[in-house]
Every structure is written in structure tokens, then in C-alpha cells.
Amino acid sequence: MYSELPSLVASDVDGTLIDNDERVTARTRAAVQSVVESGTPFVLATGRPPRWIGPVVDGLGFAPLAVCANGAVLYDSEADRVISAATLSLETLAWLADLVEWALPGAGMAAERIGATAHDTATPQFVSTPGYEHAWLNPDNTVMAPEDILSAPAVKMLIRAAGMSSSEMAATLRPLVGDRADLTYSTDNGLIEVSARGVTKASGLRLMAQRLEVRESGIVAFGDMPNDIPMLSMAGLGVAMENAHPEAKAAADEVTTTNSDDGVARVLERLWAD
């Protein structure tokens, strides 16, 4: 695909870079190290907030730059510094809340906020309504009244309807949201993630490429879920995992093996062997 080494490698985390035990395997770690040693930047591109990057840093053995919160946040994990953040306005948050109450009655809502660092304690970073049912173990939320979760700008609004699939929720909400915000999902167990208009992993990765002064056409990106589709589509080489959502596979240039079969490492080894 390339006559020279890629200009940048970007990888999603869950279902992509880490295996099903949430670990970076030795093979993947070695392949990423080879990329970095060649002088090519390696960045994370994840739906995770900065405060959830630490275990990935430990697994990789170095602290990469990261596109977090589905493109809303650029984060320097080595310096523990938020470089930039694109937020949903108070007006848009209130509008979304009213829309959810009308279209998905009974759904829980939460907001992901950001500070200057990953663990900024000045204000609660993840706030949710009392009835919000979490989609993951060990939640780190602060429960607030519905109006209070709308009281500060957020990098993401999360909408949870445990009795539905995320794809069903998206089909209901996307026509109503239109282009006022960007709606996606990274798991199909009843969780929708909403960012500011035009904010995706692709937009965040473009900002990161500009910051690093590398060409977009040379980007290699890895992902597995619908929130990865914009990034897979904009990259010079978009690679989906074998375990990926069908829509992510359709958007990719190629499909590698699963996340538990070192799919990322296999592609990097091939590219750096050429």
C-alpha cells in the first residue's frame, strides 16, 4: 500500500489493541515498539476518557498521545495534560435531554466532563442521573439530579437503555438528532454516545496529525466498532478486526485477525517488514 513507512499509526483500544482480558499482549507490545523506534508516531484513538488510559500505558510500556472520548479530547498521557477539548454546549445538552425523554422514555443519561488533567478533581468528571444503568463494571460516576448533569459543558453525553440494542437506539435517535450533534456507539448493549457536531475519531485524528505535522494519507488506523468508522474511512489504510461490527468491516480497507489473535500486531509486522 505504501512506498514508504506510514506517517502515523492510530489504534482503538477496546476490542482492537487489547485482548479480551484487557491486556496488551507481548507480541502487540513489541510490534508497537518497533513502530515507535522507527520514528513513526503511535497514538491511541479511543472512546475512553483520559482517566482510563493508564492501564493501556502500562501495557504498552510507554505513554503515547491519545485521541480520547471519540475525538473530543486530545491528551498527552506522558505529561498528563489535556491538550484540547471540544464540548457539547449547555443549550445542546438540554435539547438532547428533552429529545431523549421524548423518544426513549425511561432511558438514563450521563455526561462525561473534562478537566486539565486525567484525574482533575476540581469537578466530578462522570455524572449520571439516578436511574442510569452502567454498561461496564466498576463505574466511577457521581449521581446527580437530571438538571445538574446538564449544568456544565461535556465532551460526551451517554444515553443508556438497557432493554434495547445500541443499533436500535441509534436508528431511533439519529434522524431526530440530525446534524446538530454527532451520534455513535462503541458497544451494542444499549449505550449511545453523543459528541459535539462534527466531532469524531476522524476529526480528532486530523487535529493530532496536524499537531505532529504528518500527512493524513499516510495514516494507518485500527478499529472494531461504529465509532471507529469515520477514522477507518479517513485513514490511508483503515484496518478492521475480524471481531469487528459488520459496518466497521465494510468501511475498512482490510480486515485483520481478532483482537485476541494479535490482529494489530500482524499488520504492523507486515508493514514494517516491507
N, C-alpha and C positions, 0 to 999 in steps of 0.2 A: 504493500500500500504506500509506503514511504520510501523515498530515495535517501532519506537521512533519518536520524532518530526523531521521534515525536518531540514536540516542543513542550508538552506538559501532559502529565497523566493525572486523571481525576477519578476517584473511586467512591461510590456509595459505600456505606458501612454495613448495615444490617441486611442479610441475605445476599451479600456481594463479597465484601472484603473479609468479613469474619465468618467462621463456620457456624454450624447450628448450636455449638456450645459457647458461642460468642467469643471465640478466641481467634487470634491471628496465628495461623499455622507457621511452622518453621519454614516451610517452602515459600509461602507467601511473603513472610518477612524478608527472606533472602532475596526474592525477586524484586521487592520494593527497594531494598538497599542497593541493588545493582542499578536501578533507575536513578536513584539519588547520587550515587557515586559517579555516574556518567555525566552529571551536571544538569539533568532534566528535572525540573520541579515535579514533586508528587504532592497532590493536595487531596484532602477529603472533601466530598460533596454529599452532604447528609441532611436528613430531616431532623437529626438530633440537635438540641441546643448545645452551646459551648460547654456547659457544665457536665455533659455526658460524653465528652471527648477523651477524658483522662484514661479510661481503660484501653482505648484504641492506641493512644500514645504509648502506653506501657507495652502493649503487644507489638507495636512496630519497632520500638527501641529508639525512636526519635520523635520530635514534636513538629508535625507538619502544619502548614497553613490549612485552614478549613473554610469551606463554604457551608454554613450551618442553617438550620431552620428553613430548609428548602430554598435556599438562595437569599434569604432576607438578611443574613448576618455573615460578614467576613471576619474571621477570627484568627489571631496569631496565638497558637497554643504554646509556643516556646516562651513568649513574653506574657502569656495570659492577658491578652489585650483584645478588646473588641475594636476592630478597625473601622467598621461601618455597619449601619443597621437601617433597613427600610421597614417602616412600621405602618400598620393599619391605623387610620385616624380615629378619633373618638366618634366622629359622625358615622364613619363606615362601620365601626364595631356595633354601634347602636342599631343601624339599619340591618346589619346581618342578624343580630339577635332577634329583632322583630320578625325578620323573614323566616328564621329557623322555628320560632314559636308558632308561626302560621303554617309552614309547610311540613314540619316534623314535630308535631306536638309531643311533649314529653322528653324530647332529646336533651341531654346535658350539654353544657358549654364550658369551655375553659379558654384561658388566654395565656400565651407564652410571652413574657416580657424580657427585656434585656438590660443589663447594666453595663458598666465599663469593663468588667472582668467576668470570667465564667461563673464565679460564686459571689457576685456582688450582693451584699446583704442589706443594702440601703432600703430596698423594697422587695416584697415577695416576687419571685420570677415566674412561678407557675401557679395560677389562681383558677379556681373552678367553682361552679355552682354546687350547692349541697347535694344534688342528685346525680352528679357526674360519676359515671361508672368507668373506671380506668381500663384501658386497653393493654396495659402492661403491668408487670409485677413491681412492687416496691415504689409506688408513686411518691413524688416529693412535692405534692400540691399544698396550697393553702386554700381552705374553703372560705368563700365569701358570698355575700348576697349577690344575686344576679346583676343588680345595678352597679355593684362595686367592681366586678370584673371588667366592666366597660369604662372604668374611670381613668385609665391610663392607656397610652398607645401600646400596641402589642405587635410583635413580629409574626405571630400566628394566632388565629382563633381555631380552636379544636371543637368539633361537633361530634357528639357520641350518641349513637342509637344502637344499643347492644342487640336488639332484635332484628336488625337489618344488616345487609352486607354493605360495605363501603361503596361498591359499584351501584347498588340500588339507591343509596343516599345521593351519590353524585348525579345519577340520572334525574333525580327529583330536584336537586338544588341548582345544578349548572345552568339550566335555561333561565332560572329566576335571577341568579347572580349576574349572568351576562358577563360584560367586560368591566364591571365595577370592582371586582377583586379576582384573584387567581385561586382556583379551587382544585385540589388534588387529593390523593390518598397514597399511603405507603404500606397499608395493611388492609385486608379485606374483611376485617371483623367489626365493621360498624363504626369507623372513625374517618372523618373528613377533616382536612387541614386547609385553612384559608389564609392566603397572604395578600399583601397589597397588590394592586393592579400591576401586572407585568412582572411580578417577582416570581421567578422560578429558579431551579438549579442552573438553567442555562444563563439567565441574566446575572446570577451571582458568579458563575464561572467566567463570563465575559469580563466582569469587573476584575476578577482575580488575574486573568490573562493580561489585561491592560496594566495592572499593577506590576506584574512580573515582566512585562514587555516581551511577551511571546505571542506568536501568531496563532489565531484561532484554528486555522486549517490544520495545524499540526497536533491538535489536542486528541488524546485517546481517553475515552470515558467509559466507565463500567457501571452498570446498574441492573435493577431487577423489578422495579415496580412503576406504576404510572407516574409517580412524582419524578422519576428519572427520565421520562420520555423527552422533555424539552432538551435536556443535556445530551442524551444519546443522539438526538436529531441534529444538534448544532455542532457536535464534535466531528473532527476529520475522520475518526474511526469510533463509532459507537458500538460497544460490546455488551450484549445482554447475557445473563447467566442462564444455564439450562433450566434452573428452577424459577425463572422469571415469569411474571404475568404475561399472558399472550400479547397484550398491547405493547409491552416493552420489547418483547422479541420482534414484533412487527416493525418497530421503529428503529431497531438496531441494524448495523451493517453486518454483524456476525453474531453467532451465539457460541459461547464457550461452555465448559462443563459447569457443574453446580458449585455453589459457594463452599460446600464441604468436600469438593474434589479439586480444590485449588484452581478454580476457573480463572481468576485474575492472574495468578502466577503463571499459568500455562501460556497465556497471551503475551505477558511481559517477557517471559523467557524466549519466546519465538521472535518478538520484535528486537530484543537486544542481542539475539544470536545472528540476525541477518546482517 
